[in-house]
Amino acid sequence: MSDSVLQLSEVSKRFANFQAVDNISLSIPKGSIYGFLGPNGAGKTTTIRMILEIIKPSSGSISILGHPSALQVRHRIGYLPEEKGLYKKMKAWAIIQYFAMLKGVEKKVAKQRAFELLERYGLGEFAERKVEALSKGMGQKVQVLASVAHDPELVILDEPFSGLDPVNQVVLEDLIHDMSARGQTVIFSTHVMQHAERLCDHFLLINHGKKIFDGTVHSAKASLPRRIIIETSDAIDSLRNQALILDAVEQTLPANATGAQPTTQWQLEIGEHTDPQQILQQCFELGIKLRRFEFTEPTLHDVFVHLVGNNSDSPQPSQPEEISA
């Protein structure tokens, strides 16, 4: 029996002459934190809406929690839409209780859960405040809590970090980690690579509706070379000829105003299994005097730029408005 909670098979969506999503297949493991990454307009929200059957795909098939339709298992799913909105006259705890009850939680239990969630995630003192009296960030946290108050097996958050200050972003990251620790599967979309790098087990990178990458953060980073930056006034020909160095790029640094000997900066690419300490040791053995030695691992941002490049700056055609059920 498959341990996937969500499977997409050759899913596409076309709006008139615009191909919003183009032949995407993926399988999301149970209990994982999975990111939908890509620039604005890449097709992330359209994909999420098809998963939830807010809109139907033009072609392909979707299986969610073992069923062909999200509507059949909607009480087992939590969803935060990209367009945020709450009832402004309701109190914070009442909003969370209301949404939990819509998903089948008994009224008394839903109220207790609302106060517990608000307290746990830093909003306990604002439980009795009306939504209109909350800051934008607080209101968004309330909506996130409302989307998960029924303790769903699968949580889908569309751009959940948008509009949150750094402190509340950390609180939301904590909530996502907490849900994963309880065995829940969390899918979230974002165009900010730092969130994905800290949170994701696996991720999908999508651009212009096409799947560019689908895999683990580790495998994505391993696809790029690791780099060492050194600055020296000595020749490094003997170091460059070592088998541990895959490539070496030279950059001349501006002359030092103090009259010190001019230096050159080198970017050295090394293999996945090369220990940077080996390179440093060789510098000592070869008598290369270093003014700087810095080792850097590729980041998810580096992977994004490498795979997407300048295509992410291309303007995206506007899509027709979809009415959510």
N, C-alpha and C positions, 0 to 999 in steps of 0.2 A: 504494500500500500504506500502511495506517495506521501512524503511528508511536506509537500508544497501546499501552502494555503491559497496561492494565487498562481494561475498559469494563463499566459496569453500566447495564442498561436496565430502568427501571421495577421495581426490585427492592423487594420487601416481605417482612416476616416478622411473623407473628402467633403469639403463644403464648396459646391459649385465647381469652379476651376482651381480651387486651392486645396492642395494635399496637406492636411494638418498633421496626420500621423501616417507613416508609410511602412507597413509590413513589419511590425514589431512583435517579436516572440520573447518570452521570458518566463522564468519559474522562480518564485520567491519561497525560500525555506521557512518552515514554521519556527517562530521564536526569534527571527532575525530583525535587525534594524536595517531597513533597505531604503536607499535614497534614489529619488528621481531627480537627476541633475541636468542642468542645461541652461543656456541663456534665456532671457525673456522671449516668449513667443516660440519656443522650441517644440512645443506639443505636450508638455508635461500635464497641464490641466486638462486638456482634451483627453489624454490617456486615462487620467483618473476618473473623469466623468463617464467614460465608456466602461471602466471597471465597475462603477457603481450603478450602471444602467440609467444614468441621467440622460445620456444620449446613447444611441446604438451605433456600433461600428458599421462601416460600409462593407467590410469583409473581415473574415477571421473569426475566431472563437475565444471565449473567456470562460475559465472555471474558477470560482471563488468559494473557498471553504467546502469544496467538493460538489458544488452546485453550478449549474449553467447561468444562474441569474442571481445578482446581489439582492434582489427583492425577496428572494426565498429565504435569505439568511440575514436580513437587515438588522435584526435585534442582536446579532453577534458581531456587528460592525460599528465602529465609531468613526465619524467623519467631520473634519473641520474644513469648510469650503474656503476657497481663496477670497471670496467676497464676504467680509466679516459683517455681522449685524446682530444686534440684540434688542429686546424690548426695553426701551429706555426707562419706563416707569416701574419695572419690576426690580425687586431687591436681588442682590447677587446670589444669595442662597436659593431664592425662589426660581431663578433662571435655571440653575443646575438641577434642582429638584424636578422642574417641569420637563426638561429634556430627558432626564433619567426615566421619568414616568412614561414618556412617549415610547421608550424602548422596553417597557414592561416591568420596571422596578416598582414595587409597592410604595405607596405614598410616604409612609412613615420611614421606611428604609431609605428612600430617596432623599428625604430631608436630612436624616442623620449623615448620609454619605456626603451631601453637599457641604455641611459644616466641617466635616473631617477633611475634605479636599481643600477647602479654603484655608483652614488652619495649617495644613501640612505644607502648602505652597505659598505661604506668606501673605494671605489675604484674610486671615481670621478676623482682624479688627474691622474689616470692611464688609462683613457678611450681611449686615443690615442696611447697607447703603444701596440706594437706587443706582441703576446702571448709569443714568445721566449724570450722577455725581462722581463717577469714577474717571480716572485718567484713561486715555486711549489704550495704554499698555495694560492697565488693570482690567479693562473691559475685554481685551483680547485674551488675557489669562482666564477670565471667567468663561469665555466661550470655549477655550481649549478644555477646561475642566468639565464643562457641560457635555462636550462631545465624547468624554471617556467615563462619565459617572456611572454608566450601566455596566462597567467592567467588561468591555468587548474583547473578543479573541483577536480581532484584526482592527487596527487603528490606522486611518488614512488621514494625514494632515497635509493640506495644500498650502504651501508657503507659510508655515506657522510662525516663522521668526520675523516676518515682515512687520515693521512698525514697533518692534520691541527694543527697549534700551538694553545695553550690555548686561546689566544685572538680571533683568527678566529673561534674557536669552539663556543665561546660565540656569535659571529656575526651570525653564522649559526643557533644557537638555537633561536636567536631573529627572524631570517627570518621564521623559522618554526612556532614560536608563532604568528607572523604577519599573516601568511597564514591561520592558524587556526582561528584567530580572524575575518578573512574575510569570514569564512564559508567553506574554502577548507578543504578537507580531506588529511591528510599527513600520509604516511606509510614510515617508514625508518627501515633499518636493522642495527644492531650493535652487537658487542660482548662486548662492554663497558657499564656496568650496570649504571654508573653515568649519562650518557646522557639520558637513558631511564627513570631513576628515576626523573629527572628534567622535562622531556617533556611529557611522555606518559599518556594518559587517560587509555588505554587498551594496553595489549601486549600479544604476543604469544611467549612462550619459547619452542624452538625446539632443540632436540638433537638426533643425529643419524637418522635424518629424521622423528622422531616421535614427536607428540605434547605432551609436558610435562605439560604445563599450558596455559590456555587462559582465561584472565579476567582482572580486574582492578589492578592497583598498590596497592591500599588499601587492596583489598581482598588477594593479594599475601602476603603482610606483615602481615596481620591478621592471616595467617596460621601458623606463627611461634610465639613462646612465647616471651614476653617482659622480659627484664632482668634488675636487679639491682645488682650493684657490691658494696659491702661494705668491709671495712677493719677494724678490731677491735682486741684487745687483750682479749676481754671478751667472755665468752660463750654465744651462741645465741640460745640454745635449746628452750627457751621460745618463741623466735621469730619464729623459724622454725616450731613450732607446730601451728602457726596461720593459719587459713583457707585461708588467702590471699596468702600464699606461696605455689606454686605448686611443686617446687623442689628446692633443695639447694645443690650446689657443693662446696666442700671445697678445698682450695689450701694453703699449708703452704708457707709463705714467708720467704726468707733468713733472718738470724739474722742481726739486725741493728748494724753497726760498732760503733755507739755512745753509745752502752750499753743500749739502750731503750728496753722496754719490747717487746718481739716478738709478731708479729701480724699475723692474718690469714685473707686471702681474701676469701670471699664467693660470688658465683654467684647465685642469687636468681631468679627463674622464677616466674612471676606473671601473673594473668589472664588479658584478654583484657580490662576488665572494672575496674580493680583495680587501684586506684590512688596511684602513688609512694609516695605522701605526707603522705598517711596513714601509710606506712611502716616506713617512717622517724619519724613520730609522735610516733609510737609504740616503736621505738628504744629509744627515749627520756623517754617514760613512763616506760620502762623496765630497764632503767639505763645503756643501752649499750653505751659505749663510742666509738665514730666513728673517725677513722682517714681518712676515705674516704667514700663517698656516691655518687654513679653515676648511673643514669638511662639511658638506651639505648633502642631506638626503633630498631626493625629489619630493615635492609636495603635490597634493591633489590639484592645486592651482597650476603647477607645471604641467601635469598630465592634461588638464583641461585645455590649456593654451596649445599644447603639442597636438592634441587630437582635433580640436575645434578651430584653433587659429583665428584668423581674421573673419572667418565666416560668421562668427557670433555677432559681428557688428552689422551684418546685413539687415535691412529693414524687413519686418515681417508683415505680410498682408493682414488686415484686420479680419477677424472671424465674425460670423453672424452671432448675435446674442442667442443663448440657449436658455430656455425656461426650466428651472429645476422643479422636480416633483416634490 
